[in-house]
Amino acid sequence: EGNEPGDSVKITYSELLQKVCQFANVLRSQGVKKGDRVSIYLPMILELVVAMLACARIGAVHSIVFAGFSADSLCERILDCGCSLLIT
């Protein structure tokens, strides 16, 4: 379920696995590997879950930054964790 009432998506485990594997391949193509740190700056949407699971699948550490934070707050969090990629 999303932030707004009535916002919802239904997905099967098979569809989720396909999306996660596909996004994990995108992360690998961007040079992300096991142990790398990735920041995720997304609202409560399906792609947030896909990005989290894709990071876990390849062994990357993910840090979720709430989409309501300002650009300065996001910058501080990126610098603090030393992330190599930002997903937004």
Residue pairs with C-beta under 8 A, 6 or more apart in sequence:
1 7
1 8
1 44
2 8
2 9
2 43
2 44
2 45
3 43
3 44
9 46
11 19
11 46
16 49
16 50
16 53
19 46
19 50
20 50
20 53
20 54
20 57
21 54
21 57
23 50
23 51
23 54
24 54
24 57
24 58
26 54
27 38
27 54
27 55
27 58
27 60
27 85
28 58
30 85
31 84
32 38
32 55
32 58
32 60
32 84
32 85
33 58
33 59
33 60
34 58
34 59
34 60
35 59
35 60
35 61
36 60
36 61
36 83
36 84
36 85
37 60
37 61
37 62
37 63
37 81
37 82
37 83
37 84
38 51
38 55
38 60
38 61
38 62
38 63
38 83
38 84
38 85
38 86
38 87
39 62
39 63
39 64
39 65
39 74
39 77
39 78
39 81
39 83
39 85
39 86
39 87
40 48
40 51
40 52
40 55
40 62
40 63
40 64
40 65
40 86
40 87
40 88
41 65
41 67
41 69
41 74
41 86
41 87
41 88
42 48
42 51
42 64
42 67
42 87
42 88
43 67
48 64
51 62
51 87
52 62
52 64
55 61
55 62
56 62
63 77
63 81
63 83
65 73
65 74
65 77
69 77
78 86
